[in-house]
Amino acid sequence: MIYTEYGKTGKKVSVVGFGGMRFDTSRSKEENAELLHYANSKGINYFDTAPNYCNDQSEDIFGIAFKDMPEQFYCSTKGMPQAFDTAQKAREGVMKSLDRLGVPKINFYHVWCLRKMDHYDLAMKKGGQYEGLLRCKEEGLIDHIVFSSHQPGHEVKQILDEGHFDGVLMGINILNYPYRWEGVKAAHESGYGVVAMNPLGGGVIPQHEKELAFLGTEGETPTEAALRFVISCPEITVALNGFTTREHIDMACKVADTCKPLTEEDMARVETHLSQSMNELCTACGYCEKECPQNIPIPAYMMFYNNKKMFGTSDDDMKKKLSTEFEWETLVGRKAEARDCTECGNCEEACTQHLNIIDRLKEIAEWEKEAGA
């Protein structure tokens, strides 16, 4: 395993990190905790989780694993400024996470899921979340205050320039990196740690390896190429992977141990194949669905819509795919249809990719109508 310093913190972290968002919740917490031990045995020492991940089980799973973790590790968790909008609430959130994780302090605590500057302003208000986190840091309950962002690169740069944080977590992968690269470069050049989440596009890349074959060099799968891109970037400190099996861990560690940076020729080849629309893919993070008053399964609809954006699937073919989607795929058991959208705008407010969800739902509603679905 390769290790690198997280910004100016002095902490040496593994270039592959363990993201606690992809556990198989049909398995016991103890079984899932074994995955963390296995990852640690392979040299991974950066472990990231959050409240509510995996039906609110993730922090508990980490706590079980941390009780007897054999090697040194660093723990990362998070809190949203909307939920912890006072200093007191922020401290209570930290204390709850400490209790669940079973650790004396949290090494990296994120102001979580900044999607626009208003969220940052809320966190930084007088008597707000950041003030509470600073107190926790003074008490020795937190080592470093960092933030996670789903904003364009120039907004990430703006936040970093104000100098309140030690690092940033961003969704960065080989398909969408131009959208956030300004923030990545600014962070790296200013000595901040940069953690990349969703290096595989929330599962989009492994699910479409045939169509994305151009990503890899000879003998390399698109998934391996996508991991190599993030892991080998000198501007990125940690490539955060959501692991479900030991095989997933093995693949990421193998890439880390053997990878070389993509050459200029590699990137030119990739960029030739990629269109700007690749920045408009849904990664199924799920934030929009929680905000929909109509209970529309928006992530499922948007992942279905990815077929049009990524692969240029025609409207006629999208209509044909609907029946299969409704009967066998992600839209089975839906509680509402695309046509039930009231255009309240909550979903677009919550969207980490800043997608035009309402227009897409309208388009899908037309397909449903024309297909008689």
Secondary structure, 3 states (H helix, E strand, C coil): CCEEECCCCCCEEECEEEECCCCCCCCCHHHHHHHHHHHHHCCCCEEECCCCHHHHCHHHHHHHHHCCCCCCCEEEEEECCCCCCCHHHHHHHHHHHHHHHCCCCEEEEEEEEECCHHHHHHHHCCCCHHHHHHHHHHCCCEEEEEEEECCCHHHHHHHHHCCCCCEEEEECCCCCHHHHHHHHHHHHHCCCEEEEECCCHHHHHHHCCCCCHHHCCCCCCHHHHHHHHHHHCCCCCEEEEECCCHHHHHHHHHHHHHCCCCCHHHHHHHHHHCCHHHHHCCCCCCHHHHCCCCCCCHHHHHHHHHHHHHHCCCHHHHHHHHHHHHHHCCCCCCCCCHHHCCCCCHHHHHCCCCCCHHHHHHHHHHHHHHHCC
